[in-house]
């Protein structure tokens, strides 16, 4: 990877860092201040997950860091927070002229498992920032739960313990920077997985914590064991419930996209249902702007998988408001 393409590469001066990140409040250089702008909690709607969403001012800085990190060229099979690459691109990488066997894994509580030390080493050793600059960039992209001003963090600690995670100073779950950093910080692990895949005639893709392998040939048990051992070597865990293998003709689910028995990418049934339900609701409530925005998002997601999906619903979602506004102006 060409780290020198990133404007953060080799920064030695706080003044330059302040200028590049448009930081006016120097309190952002301290992790305790950054932590004060995050209110972590466990979202228990559906599958429990840790949320550490930053406040607007901090998020704006993190977005700038993400943009700068995005200048680093990464391999074509990486889809973690890379501009112009989507979840559907990740899935479609496993399509081919012939049907493929597939093996996929999910890294357990990936962001909270990525330690502050690992993030700091990336900025120091890979981006060659000065030690104090590497520390500031780490402060802006990690959270120390022990510094959180909250009376009751027991629910968060219990959640992390249930995942086998004891890393309380880690990559922020919910920051714009976390997807791209989750790859960059762990590129050595993913590089080793790539070499293993290449040596076994296997295609590998990375979408944040989802790692997918496919091949026209059988994916051996030895290969699978090697994958798991390599991940353990880097002190990460794999969710055993989400370790799945699919034979060639069996429908496969890859990052929200279904590869059917004919080897074609199709829109997931649950997404189809959401589109129809939302369309019916909006049809009955055409002035509901929130519903319209939801429908636009759902249809856009479907068309990332199938560019021809739902043409009439898409037209209604994106043009009906404009038409109604024009009609009202004519009446006036």
C-alpha positions in Angstrom: 0.0 0.0 0.0 1.2 3.5 -0.8 0.9 5.3 2.5 2.6 8.4 1.1 -0.5 9.2 -0.9 -2.3 10.1 2.4 -1.9 13.7 3.5 -1.5 12.5 7.1 1.7 10.6 6.1 4.8 11.7 8.0 3.2 14.7 9.8 5.5 16.0 12.5 3.8 19.2 13.5 0.6 19.8 15.6 0.2 23.1 13.7 0.0 21.2 10.4 -2.3 18.6 11.8 -4.6 21.3 13.2 -4.7 22.9 9.7 -5.3 19.7 7.8 -8.2 18.6 10.1 -9.7 22.1 10.5 -9.4 21.8 14.3 -10.0 25.1 16.2 -10.6 23.6 19.6 -7.3 22.1 20.8 -9.2 20.1 23.5 -9.8 17.6 20.7 -6.2 16.6 21.0 -7.0 15.0 24.3 -8.7 11.6 24.6 -10.6 12.5 27.7 -12.3 15.4 25.8 -13.0 13.2 22.8 -14.5 10.6 25.2 -16.8 13.3 26.7 -18.4 13.7 23.2 -19.5 10.0 23.0 -22.3 8.4 24.9 -21.9 4.6 24.6 -24.8 2.2 25.0 -25.9 -1.3 24.0 -28.6 -1.3 21.4 -30.8 -4.3 22.2 -33.3 -3.8 19.4 -32.9 -7.1 17.6 -29.3 -8.3 17.7 -27.5 -6.5 20.6 -24.6 -4.3 19.5 -22.4 -1.6 21.1 -23.1 1.9 19.9 -20.5 4.7 20.5 -21.8 7.4 18.2 -19.8 10.7 18.3 -21.4 14.1 18.6 -21.5 16.3 15.5 -18.3 18.4 15.9 -16.2 15.3 16.6 -17.9 13.4 13.8 -17.0 16.2 11.3 -13.3 15.8 12.3 -13.5 12.0 11.9 -15.0 12.4 8.5 -12.0 14.5 7.4 -9.7 11.8 8.8 -11.6 9.2 6.9 -11.4 11.1 3.6 -7.6 11.5 4.1 -7.1 7.8 4.9 -9.2 7.1 1.8 -6.3 8.3 -0.3 -4.4 5.2 0.6 -4.7 2.6 -2.2 -5.9 -0.7 -0.8 -6.4 -4.0 -2.6 -9.4 -4.4 -4.9 -11.0 -7.0 -2.6 -11.3 -4.6 0.3 -14.8 -3.0 0.7 -14.5 -1.6 4.3 -15.4 2.1 4.1 -13.8 2.5 0.7 -15.4 5.3 -1.5 -17.1 3.8 -4.6 -17.2 0.3 -3.2 -20.4 -1.2 -1.7 -21.7 -4.3 0.1 -23.1 -5.5 -3.2 -19.7 -5.1 -4.9 -18.3 -7.3 -2.2 -20.9 -10.0 -2.9 -20.6 -9.8 -6.7 -16.9 -10.4 -6.5 -17.9 -14.0 -5.8 -19.8 -14.4 -9.1 -18.2 -16.1 -12.0 -18.8 -18.1 -15.2 -19.1 -21.2 -13.1 -20.9 -21.8 -9.8 -18.7 -21.5 -6.7 -18.4 -23.1 -3.3 -18.3 -20.5 -0.5 -17.0 -20.2 3.1 -17.6 -17.1 5.2 -16.7 -16.0 8.7 -17.6 -13.1 10.9 -15.2 -11.5 13.4 -16.8 -11.2 16.8 -17.2 -7.6 18.1 -14.5 -6.5 15.7 -14.3 -2.7 16.5 -14.2 -3.1 20.3 -11.5 -5.8 19.8 -9.2 -3.4 18.0 -7.0 -1.9 20.8 -5.8 1.6 21.1 -2.3 0.3 21.0 -2.9 -1.3 17.6 -4.4 2.0 16.2 -1.4 4.0 17.6 1.1 1.6 16.0 -0.6 2.1 12.6 -0.3 5.9 12.8 3.3 5.7 14.1 4.8 2.8 12.1 2.8 2.8 8.9 1.9 6.5 8.4 5.2 7.5 10.0 3.6 10.3 12.1 5.6 11.8 15.0 4.7 10.1 18.3 2.7 13.0 19.6 0.8 13.3 16.3 0.1 9.5 16.3 -1.2 9.9 19.8 -3.6 12.7 18.8 -4.9 10.8 15.8 -5.4 7.8 18.1 -7.2 10.0 20.6 -9.6 11.1 17.9 -10.4 7.6 16.7 -10.5 5.5 19.9 -12.5 5.5 23.1 -11.4 4.6 26.7 -14.5 3.4 28.4 -12.9 3.9 31.8 -12.9 7.6 31.1 -16.6 7.7 30.2 -18.6 10.0 32.5 -21.5 7.5 33.1 -22.8 6.1 36.3 -23.6 2.7 35.0 -21.4 1.0 32.4 -22.1 -2.4 33.7 -24.4 -3.2 30.8 -21.6 -2.4 28.3 -19.0 -4.4 30.2 -21.4 -7.3 30.4 -22.0 -7.1 26.7 -18.3 -7.1 25.9 -17.6 -9.9 28.3 -20.3 -12.0 26.6 -18.4 -11.5 23.4 -15.1 -12.5 25.0 -13.8 -8.9 24.7 -11.8 -7.3 27.5 -10.5 -4.4 25.5 -11.9 -1.3 27.1 -9.8 1.2 25.2 -10.6 0.5 21.5 -11.6 1.7 18.1 -14.9 3.6 18.3 -18.0 1.7 17.2 -19.9 4.2 15.2 -17.2 6.6 14.1 -16.8 7.4 10.4 -13.1 6.4 10.6 -13.7 2.9 12.0 -14.4 0.9 8.9 -11.3 2.0 7.0 -9.1 1.8 10.1 -10.4 -1.7 10.9 -8.7 -2.8 7.7 -5.6 -0.6 7.8 -4.8 -1.5 11.4 -5.1 -5.2 10.6 -3.7 -5.3 7.0 -0.9 -7.7 8.0 -3.5 -10.3 9.2 -5.6 -9.8 6.0 -2.4 -10.0 3.9 -1.6 -13.4 5.4 -5.2 -14.5 4.7 -4.8 -13.4 1.1 -1.6 -15.4 0.7 -3.3 -18.4 2.1 -6.2 -17.9 -0.3 -4.0 -17.4 -3.3 -2.1 -20.6 -2.5 -5.4 -22.5 -2.4 -7.0 -21.0 -5.5 -9.6 -19.2 -3.4 -11.0 -15.7 -3.9 -11.2 -13.6 -0.6 -13.1 -10.4 0.0 -13.2 -8.2 3.2 -16.2 -6.2 4.2 -15.5 -4.8 7.7 -15.9 -7.9 10.0 -17.2 -10.2 7.2 -14.6 -12.2 5.4 -15.8 -14.3 2.5 -13.9 -17.0 0.5 -15.1 -18.7 -2.6 -13.7 -21.2 -5.2 -14.9 -23.3 -8.1 -13.2 -26.2 -6.3 -13.9 -27.6 -2.9 -12.8 -25.5 0.0 -10.9 -28.0 2.2 -11.2 -28.4 5.9 -7.5 -27.8 6.2 -8.0 -24.4 4.5 -10.8 -23.5 6.9 -8.7 -24.5 10.0 -5.8 -22.5 8.7 -8.1 -19.4 8.4 -9.3 -19.7 12.0 -5.8 -20.3 13.4 -4.5 -17.3 11.6 -7.2 -15.1 13.0 -6.6 -16.5 16.5 -2.9 -15.6 16.0 -3.9 -12.0 15.8 -6.0 -12.3 19.0 -9.4 -11.9 17.3 -12.3 -14.3 17.6 -14.7 -15.7 15.1 -18.4 -16.0 15.7 -19.0 -19.7 15.5 -22.7 -19.1 14.7 -21.7 -17.2 11.6 -19.1 -19.6 10.2 -20.9 -21.0 7.2 -20.1 -23.0 4.2 -22.2 -23.3 1.0 -22.0 -25.8 -1.8 -22.1 -24.6 -5.4 -25.9 -24.9 -6.1 -27.0 -23.8 -2.6 -28.3 -20.2 -2.4 -25.8 -18.0 -0.6 -26.1 -14.9 1.5 -23.1 -12.5 1.3 -23.3 -9.1 3.1 -27.0 -8.8 2.4 -27.0 -10.0 -1.1 -28.3 -13.4 -2.2 -26.5 -15.5 -4.8 -29.1 -17.8 -6.1 -28.8 -21.4 -7.2 -28.0 -20.2 -10.8 -25.1 -18.1 -9.5 -26.8 -14.8 -10.0 -27.1 -11.9 -7.5 -30.7 -11.2 -6.4 -32.4 -8.9 -4.0 -32.9 -10.4 -0.6 -36.6 -11.3 0.2 -36.6 -9.2 3.4 -35.6 -6.1 1.5 -38.2 -6.8 -1.2 -40.9 -7.0 1.6 -39.7 -3.7 3.2 -39.9 -2.0 -0.2 -43.5 -3.2 -0.9 -44.7 -2.3 2.6 -43.1 1.1 2.5 -44.4 1.8 -1.0 -48.0 0.9 0.1 -47.7 3.2 3.1 -46.3 6.1 1.1 -49.0 5.6 -1.6 -51.6 6.1 1.1 -49.6 8.9 2.8 -47.9 10.8 -0.2 -46.9 13.8 1.9 -44.9 11.7 4.5 -41.4 12.9 3.7 -39.8 10.4 6.1 -41.5 7.5 4.4 -40.4 8.8 1.1 -36.8 9.0 2.2 -37.0 5.5 3.6 -38.4 4.2 0.3 -35.7 6.0 -1.6 -33.0 4.4 0.5 -34.6 0.9 0.2 -35.0 1.1 -3.6 -31.4 2.4 -3.9 -30.1 -0.5 -1.9 -32.0 -3.0 -4.1 -30.7 -1.4 -7.3 -27.1 -1.8 -6.1 -27.8 -5.5 -6.5 -30.1 -5.3 -9.5 -29.9 -2.1 -11.5 -33.3 -2.7 -13.1 -35.2 -3.4 -9.9 -38.4 -1.6 -9.1 -38.4 1.1 -11.9 -41.9 2.3 -11.2 -41.5 2.4 -7.5 -38.3 4.3 -7.9 -39.9 6.8 -10.2 -42.7 7.3 -7.7 -40.3 7.7 -4.8 -38.1 10.2 -6.5 -40.5 12.2 -8.7 -43.9 12.2 -7.0 -43.1 15.1 -4.6 -41.8 17.3 -7.4 -44.9 16.6 -9.5 -47.3 17.4 -6.6 -45.4 20.6 -5.8 -45.7 21.7 -9.5 -49.4 20.9 -9.5 -50.0 22.9 -6.3 -48.2 25.9 -7.8 -50.4 25.7 -10.9 -53.5 25.7 -8.7 -52.2 28.7 -6.9 
